[in-house]
Amino acid sequence: MRSALLGFVFGFALCAQAQSPLPLAQAPAPEGRYRAVIERARDSLALLMQARAVPGLQVAVAVRGRIVWSDGFGWADLENRVPVWPNTRFRVASVSKALTSAALGVLLEEGKLDLDAEIQRYVPDFPRKRWPITVRQVAGHLAGIRHYRGREFLSTRPYRSVREALEVFQDDSLLFEPGTRYAYSSYGWNLLSAVIEGASGRDFLAFMRARIFEPLEMRHTVAEHVDSLIPGRARFYVRDSLGRVLNAPYVDNSVKWAGGGFLSTAEDLVRFGSGLLAGRLLRPQTVELLFTSQRTRDGRLTGYGIGWFTGERTGQRTVWHTGGAVGGSSVLVLRPSTQVVVALIANMQNVSLANLAFQIASWFEEASR
């Protein structure tokens, strides 16, 4: 099967033997134990790309803190035939929430953040609602803050700060009494970025860079400023109703840094996940708090902790986050018990990656025993 797909798939570094990225020419062959599972995963990814007309895709897998596979397929830029490389930066969309959750954990450990405090402790000018809302409720999508409406997902307006971006929804009523229901809200994570600024006294993006990305050597993870020259940024694509691949419409993601506005690579994402599991950034009890499902007031599990979906997948406890951006799809999967971490990112909108990522995680678990 693989030989039939070579015209469609372009591969880069097969394997990295250390956490720091290796130049392409120095990338060694995969360890024997992983060769068969890598071929199996490559075939599955190539079939997915064919079925969904995905221009370009990255995958990375880490086992017990070491990247054992990093691969790229297809094109970062279709028009100019630029291939996907290890440093190609994709829109990771709502995986940004998982990245931002680590910042909440840092501030919690420093005693600068109380998850059960009202939002106004950290963002005093955020309008009060019919009911009080807490940081924990917002982080678990239990606060009743609305999600995108109309064409807001396609926002082209540049926002000068996270506080300014709150103007989109801050005057709207809550959808329900906080704690009584679960309703996913990217705008809630906009509010959390303002909370991080209020608790830390620092600009949100500067805090993320200094306290999350740099400590974990995430050298290719940045906010997507549309007016900046960002080396390695992919082009982004959509499919129309006839299945044709088109350039994605122009958007400005300054409206939602924390909720879906970062660019990253698959390798950086698995470094992040591995760093959490290894305790390199946060204490184990803090990581467990992020990974533990919240409950509604009547005791129902929501399947979402603080920045992470959580549950059992392919027979193992799993935490993950998916992402869907204009011109991008992503997933980051963590298996706490085996420390297997899988990241998939594509430069095509509306591509379901999660189920295959769960399967790849289970294949690598079997191979690593």
N, C-alpha and C positions, 0 to 999 in steps of 0.2 A: 504493500500500500504506500509506504513512504516514498519509493522511487517514483510513483505516479504523481506525487504531490510536490516534487522538488521544484517544478517550475513556478509553483505558487508561493512556496515558503522559502524565506531567507533566514538562515541561522547565524547567530554570533557566538560568543564565548560559551562553550559547553559546560564549563564547571569552574568554580572558584574554590580554592583550597583554604582561603582565609577570609576574615570578615572584611578586610580592605579590598577594594576592587582591583583587579589585575588588568593590565593592557591586553588587548585581544591576542597579540602574538604570543603571550606568555600563558594563555589559558590552557591548563592541562586537560587531558581526556578524563571523562568521568570515572570515578572509582568503579571497580568491577561490580560491586553490589548494587549500584544504581543504574548500570547501563541498560538493562532490560526495561526497567520502569520508566526511564527517560524516553526510550524509543516509543513505548506505549503511550506516554503522555504527549509526545510530539505528534504522533498520528492523530490522537484525539483532538488536539488543538488545531491541527491542519484541517481536519474535517469540519470543526466548528467555524473556522475562518471561511472555508468554502461555502458552507451553508448560509452564513450571515453576511457574506461579502465584506469581511473585515479587512481593511487595508493593512494594518499593522498591529502587532501584539507583542507584549513582553511577558515572560514568566520568570519567577525566581522561587527557589525552595531552599529553606534552611533547616538543618537538623541539629538540635542541641547547640545552637548558636553559630553554626558554620554554614555558609552558603555552599550547597553541594550541587546546585544546578542553576544556571542563569542562561536564558535563551531568548532569542528574538526572531520574529517572523514577519515577513512582508515589508511594507513601506511606511516610513514616517511621513513621507511626502510623495503622494502618487504622481503629481504633475512633473516633479523634478527627479523622480526615481531616487529618492534618498532613503536608504534602508534603515530599519530599526537597529539601533546600537544599544549597548548597555547604558549609555548616558542619555538616551532619548527621553525627553520629559513629556509625560502624558498628563492629562487632566484626571486626577484621582477622585474628583467629585466628592461624594459624601463619606468616603474614607477619611476625608479631612476631619470629620467629627471624632474619629478614633484618635487621630493625631492630637486634636485639641483636648481630648479627655485627659491626656497625660499632663497637660498644663494645669488642669484642675487638681490632679493628683499631687503635683509638685507644691502648689500653693496650700493644699490641705496638709501636707506633711510639714510645711513651714509654719503652720498655725496662722496663716493669713486668710484662710477661707473656711467658712462654716457652711456646709452643704444645706443645713436647715434654716439658714438665715433668709430673710426676705430679700428679694432682688434689690430693693432700694438701698440696702446697706452698702452695696458696691456701685450701684448706678442710681444715685439719689434723684435724678431728674426723669427717670423712667416713669411714665404715668401709672398711678395706682388704679387697680381694676376693682371690680365688684368684690372679688375675693383676693386675699394675699397669695402670692406665689413665691416658692422657695427655689434656691439654686438646684437642689436635688430634683425637684419636680420638673424644672426646665430641662435638665440634663437627661432625664428619663422619658421625655415626651409625655409628661403627665400634667403639664401646666395649662393646657387649653389654648396655647398660642397657635395661631393658624399657620398653614403651610403656604406655598405659592398659590397665587390666584391669577386667572387670566393668562396674560403673556409675561408675567413677572419673571418666569424662568428664563426668558429671552432678554433680560434687562441689558440695555446698552449704556446706561448712565454711569459715569464714573463717580465714585464716592470718595471723599477725601479722608474719611476715618470710619472706624467701626461704629462710632457713636452716630455719625451722620446717616449711616445705612439703616439704623433702627427706625428712621422716619417712615419707612415703607409700611410698617405694621404697628408701630407703637401706640397709635390712637385707636386701634380696633378693639372691640370687645373680645373677651375670652370665649372660646367655643363651648366650654363647660366648666363646672367647678373643679379647680385643680385637685388631682388625686383620684377623681372618680372614673376617669377614662384614660385610655392611651390613644394619642393621635400624633403621628410623626410630623415633626416641624423643623425644617431647616432654619427658619427664622428664629426659633428658640435658641439655636446655637449662635446666631448673630448676637443675641442678647448675652450669651455666655462669654463671648469674646470681650464685650464691654465689662462684664463682671471680672474677667481676668485682668483687664486694665485697671479697674478700680481697686482690686485686691493687691495687685503687684506694684502699682504706681508706674508701670511701664507701658509703652506702646505694644499692642497685641502681637504684631508681626515680629517686632524686635525680641519680645519675650519668647516666642516660639523658636526663633532662630538660636537664641543664646542658651535656652534652658532645655530644649527638646532636640532640635536638629543637630547642633554642634556636638553635644555630649555623645550622641549615638552615631556620629560620623555620617549623617544623612546629607551628603554634600550636594546632592542634586534636587533637593526639595525646597521649593520657593513658592511664594505667592505669585499668582499669574497677573502681572501688570501688563495690560495690553499695549501700553505705549513704550515698553522697555524692550531692549534686545536681550533675549534669554537664549543662550546657546543650547542647542539640542532640542528646542521646543518642537514637538510634532505639529503637523497640520491635522485638522479635525474634520470628521465626515459624518454624513447622515445618509439614509436611504429614503427615496421618495416612495410614493404609493405603487409605483411600477417596479420597485426594487433597484432602481438606478442609484449608484453612489454619487453623491453631490458634496460639494464643500459645505460644511456646517455654517449656519448664519453667524454673523459677528455678535459676540456678547462681551460684556465687561463684568467679570466676576468679583469686582470690589464690593458688590452688594452682599457677598456671602463668603468671606474668607474662611471663617471657622466651620461653616456648614457645608462648604463645597468648593473652595476657591484655590486649593493648592495644586501645584504641579509636582510630580515626583517620578521615580523609577521603581520598577519591581524590586530591584536590589535594595534600594533605600527602604521600601516598605517592609521587607523581611528583616532588615537590620532593626527597624523600629520594633516589630513584633518580637524578635528574638531578644532585644534589649529589655523589653518588659518582662518576658518570661524568665530571664536570667537575673533579674533584680539590678540591672545596671543603672536604671533611672529612678525607680520607685521601690519602696519596700514591698515584700510579698503580700502583706495584708492590705496595702493600698491597691495593688493590682487586682487582688481578689474582690475588693469593693467595686472596682470598675466593671469587673466581669460578672457580677452577681445581678440576676434579674430583679428589677423593682416590682412592686405590687401595687395594684389599685387599692383604694381604701377598703374595699370588701374582701381583700386578700387574694385576688386573682393575679397570677404571674403575668407580666407583660412580655417576657422574652427579650427585654432590653435593659441593660444595666446603666452605666454612665459612658455613653459613646460607643457601646458595643452591643450587638445582638448576641444572645447566648442560648445554648440548648444542646441537644444531642443530634449529631449528624454522622451518618455511616457508622453508627455504633459507638461513637466517642464523644465525650464532652468537647464542645467546640465554641469558640467565640469568634466573631467575624463582623465585618462591615462591608456592604456593597456600595457602589456608587454609580450614579447615572448623571452625566453632564451633557451639555450641548456638545456633541461630537466626541463623547468619551464614555467608557464603561470600565468598572474596576471592581476588584474584590480583594480583601485581605483576610486570610483564615489562620487562626492560631489553635493549636492543640496543646493545652497546658500540660497534660500528663506525659506526652512524648516529646514536647518542645519541637514539634514540626510546624513550620510556618510557610504558607504559600501565598504568593501575590500574583495576580493576573491583571493586566491593564491593556486596554485596546483604544484605538483612536476612531472608534465607530460608536455612535449612539445606540442605545436600546439593545445591547448584546448581553444576554444572561450568562454570567460567568461562574456563579456561585456553585452550582451543582458539580461542575467539572472540577473546580478547585477543591471541593470536599473530597471528591474521588481521588484526585492527585495526592492529597494529604494522606489518605488511607493507603495508597500504593507505596508512598515513601515510608510510612510507618512500618509496613510489612517488610520492606527491603532493609530497614535499619536495625531490625531485631537481631 
